[in-house]
Amino acid sequence: MVFCLNQNPIAYIHFVGVHPKYREYNIGKRLYNEFFNVVKQSNRKVVHAVTSPVNKVSISYHTKLGFDIDKGDKEVDGVSVFSNYDGTNQDRVLFIKRID
């Protein structure tokens, strides 16, 4: 798990990965919830995350965690994406979650 907390009021999760064999133990959810607690303690109100538009499992997982998909400049398979986000032809889905 890599995350960024700096002077910016927005927290960012770069990568969370759990081996499929261990996904039934809710490790990813626990990691995210711990991160959300750190975000709250750091007086941040917004968390961003990113994934590839072909990663349907990640898109579904993030939306189940309460992330919204940020409106990009085009759609891929019905999902809003930011074109060329990570370079030429590297479109990405951006997520945003408001922390209470």
Secondary structure, 3 states (H helix, E strand, C coil): CEEECCCCCEEEEEECCCCHHHHHHCHHHHHHHHHHHHHHHCCCCEEEEEECCCCHHHHHHHHHCCCEECCCCEEECCEEEECCCCCCCCCEEEEEEECC
